[in-house]
Amino acid sequence: MKLLQLYAAMKSDLQAIEDQMVLTVTSDLPILSETSLHLLKAGGKRIRPISVLLSGKFGTYSIETLKKVAVPLELIHMASLVHDDVIDDAETRRGQLTVKSKWDNRIAMYTGDYIYAKALIVISDLDNPRIHQILAGAMVQMCIGEMEQIRDFFNVEQSVRNYLRRIRRKTALLIAISCQLGAMATDAPARTSNALYRFGYNLGMAFQISDDLLDLCGTEKAIGKPPGNDLRQGNITLPVLYALQEDSLREQLLKEIDTIRDNEGSANSTVAVKLVRSSRGIKTAEEMADRYITKALKALEGLPDIPAKRNLADIARFVAKRSY
């Protein structure tokens, strides 16, 4: 089943999650409702909610129960994006002005805090302490990942291992627990929820590497922001790290990165992007993403042969080939 067909087939339950997110973040304070709904209305791939729903099919499926998992996880993701845009001084996301750009940094930070808090209120309806412990642990790791990224801005000497540890915390864990908690909330066997965690983790790693590749190789129309945005912010991603390993490119690429750093606020990453595109870094990063997809598919092998298993595999294949 193609991804669009999958979303269409699950339209009713996905819409229930969208409706609940709107209801959850709507406030009596008009500006808070407006800012909270701003990014929500811009859409998104909703990888986390659909992962929750599909994983819930391995247990006793209940949309009312799964909403209490899917809504908080997507809201936590959205809140992190609102904060990210302040840290990165980003003007656009998903083709729309960011909250910090349309309002200001202070409004954006409190909007993110508000969305985090509302997410926790929703999941508190689930009477399972282990679910709360897993979610809290993932949120802690997300914060550590964000701090690591700030620490490593323009750090061209960082290792590939540092990069992988960072994206594990920033991205992969939230997708991993989307799968795990969807299964746990519907009382799927522990063996199943553990396998789904491994699937989601490897999917999340591939997803972030793919995202970093798109930032360099995608078009502004497709990705909703100018290519090379990560470099302008000082975020040295996997393709760049690999490109820096090429002796023929390293010196020139280092000079371009230094120029970007020294011209903060008016940096142009065009030349640096061209250099990375011409390197083997793109292909090497693509190969690593493919290895994570292979691991994700492997994690599904021991699961019951139900349609949801095939649907999760379809999502993994989409991530491997995505262009937006």
N, C-alpha and C positions, 0 to 999 in steps of 0.2 A: 504493500500500500504506500503510495506517495504521501509525503508529509502533509500537503494541503488536503488530501483525502482523509487523512487521519484526523486533522483538526476539524474537518467538516463532520466526520462521523461522531466526534465527541463535542460537537458544538453546544449542545444543551448544557452539559456539565461545565464546560469551559466558561460559558456565559454566566452560569451560576456563580462561578468564582469571580468573574469580572464584576458582577453586580454586588457581590459581598465586599470586594475591595473598595468599590465606590462608597458603599454604605459605611464601611469601617473608617475611612479617612475623612468623611464629611464631618465638618465641625460647625458649631454655632458661630464661630468667628469666621466671617466670610473670606478674609485673606488667607487663612489657614486652609480652608477648603479649596480655594483657588490654587494655591501653590501645591498642595498635596495631590490634587487631581491633574496638575499640569503634565507631569511625566506619565502618569497612568493613561491619560488620553492619547499620548503619543504612540501607544502600542508597544510592541515587542514580540519576541519569539515565544515567550511564555514556556521556555524549556522546563523550568522548575515546576509549575503547576501541572503540566501534562505528564511529567515524570511521576509526580505524586499520584495522579489519577491512575496511570497505567500500573504502577506498583501496587496500588490498592486492589487491583483486580486479582492479585495472587492470594488475597484474604477474603473476608466477607465484605464485599464492596458496598459502600454507603457514601453518597455524595455529601450528606450532611456531616458525616465524620471527617471526610477528606477535605472539605472546605476549611476545617479548623487547622489543617496542616498546610494546604496549598496557599491559602490567603496569607498567613504569616510569612511563609518562606519567600513569596514573591514581593511582599511589602518590605521585608528585610533587604532583599536585593535592591529594590527601588531606593530605599533610604540610603544605602551605601553609594548609589550612583549620585544622589543629590549631594552627598558629602564629597565624593570624588571630584565633582565638577568645581567645587570650591577650591579644593587642594590643587587641582590641575589648571584652574583659571579658564575652564572650558566655556566657550560661547554657545556651542550647539551640541545637541545629542538627539539622535534619531530624526535629524532634519529640523528640529525645533530649538528655539532658544532654551538654554538651561534655566533652572530656577534662579541661580545666582546672577545670570545675565539679565533676566527679565525683571527681577526684583533686586536683591543685593545679597552679599555674603551672609549677613546676620540672619536674614529671613530664611535663606537656604539651610543654614545650619540648624535652626530651630525646626524647620520643616522636616528635615531628616530625623531629628530626635523624636519629633511627634509621631512620625510614621513607624519608627522602631517601637515606641511605646504601645501604639495601637496594635501592632503585630503581636506583641506579647500578651495583650489582653485577650486576643482571639484564641491563641493556642492554650491559654490557661483553662479553657473549657474542657480540655482533655485530661482525664484523671489517670495519667500515667507519668509518674516522676521521671522515668528513664527517658521519655521523649523530651521533657524539659531540660534534662541534663545534657542530652546530645545537642539540642539546639543551642543552649548556652555555651557549650564548649566550642561549637562551630563559630559562634559570634565572636568569641575571644580570639580564635585563630584568625578570623577575618581582620580584626583590628591589628593583630600582630603583622599580618601580611601587608596591610596598608602602611604601617610604620616602616617595615622593611623596604617597601617601594620608595618611600620618601628618603630614607637613609641612602638608598642606592641611586638616586637621581644623578645622571651623568657619570656614574661609576662604570667606566669602560673596562675595569679590571675584574669585575665580578665574574663568578664562575657560572657555568650552565646549571650546576647543582643549586646555586643560590636562586637563580631564576625559577627553577622547577619547584623549589620549596615555597617560594613566594606565591606562585600561581596556584599551588595546592591550597594554600591558606585563603587567598583572595577569591578564588573561583570554584575550584574543584570540590571543596568540602561541602559547599551549600548545595551543589547539584547531587553529590553523593548522599547527603542526608535527605534530600527530597525523595529519592528512591527508597532509602531505608525507612524513613518515618511513614511514608505512604503505606508500606507493607506492615509496619508495626501497628499503626493505628487501626488496621483492619484485621489484626490478629493472625497475620500470616506466620508460618513457622520461622523460627530464628535463623535457620539455615537459609531460608529464602531471603529474608531481609538483609542478611550479611552478603549474599551474592549480589543483591540489588545495590547495596552500598558500593561494592567493588565495581559494578557496572557504571554507576553514577560517577564514581571517582575518576575512572579512566575516561569516561565521556567528558567530564569537566576539564580534565587536563587537555584533551584534544580540542575542546571548545575554545579555551583561552589561547592556545597556540594558533588556532585558526583565526581567532579575533586579531591577534597580533600580526599575522600575515596579511589579513585584510586591510589593516591600518596602513600597510606599506604598498600593497598591490591593488587595493580596491579603488573605486571612483568615489568622489564626494556624493554623487547621487545615490550610489548603492549603499554606502556605509553611513550616510547622514552627517559626515564631518569631513574636513579636508584630510587627504592622505598625509601621512607623516606626523600626525598629531602627537603620537607617543614620543617621537624624537624631540619635537619642539618642547615637550614638557620635561624632557630629561629621562624618560622611561626607556631604558635600554632593554629591548626585548630579544627573544631567542634568535630571530633571523639576523639581527644586528650583531649579536655576540658571535655567531658563526661567521659572519662577513668579516669581523675584526680579526679572525684567525687566519685570513688570507694575506700573505705577505705583500702581494701585489696591490692590495686595496687598503691595508691597515693605516698607513701613514696619511693618505688623503682623507680617509673616512674619519680618522681622529681629528684632523684639522677642521673638518666640517662640523663635527660634534662640538668642538671647542668654540667655533664661531656661533653656533646655535646657543650654547650656554652663555657666551659673553654678550649676546644681543637679546637677552631675555625681554620678552614683551614684543619684540619686532623680529623674531627669528624666522628664517626661511629655511625649511628642511628639504627643499626640492633636490638639491645636488646630492645630499646624503641619501635620500630615498632612491635616487637613480643608481648610486653606487651599490646600495644593498640589493636592489633589484638585479643588478648585473653580476652579483656574486653567487656562489654556491649556497649561500646562507638560506635563501628561499627554499630551495629543493631539500636541503638537509632538515630544515624545520618542518617542512611538509612530511618528510619521511618519519620524523619523530611523532607528529600528530597521528599519522597512519598506524604507528605501532601502538599508540594508546587506544585507537579505535579497535584494533585487533584484540587487545586485552579486554576491552569492554564487551565485545561480542563473545569472547571466551567465557566471561563471567556469567553469561546467560545460558550456557550450554546445559547446565544441570537443572535448570528450572522447568516446571511443568510446561508442556507444549500447548499453551493457550494463545489466543490471538494477541494478547498484551505482550507476550514475549517477542513475537514477530514485529509488533509495533515499536517496541524499544529498539530492536535491531534497525528498523527503518530510520529512527531518529539518529542513531549512531552513524549510519551511512550518509544521512543528510549533513551532519556536522563535518564529515570527512570531505564533502564536496561543496560546502556552502560558499556562496559568493555575496552574502549580505548578513 
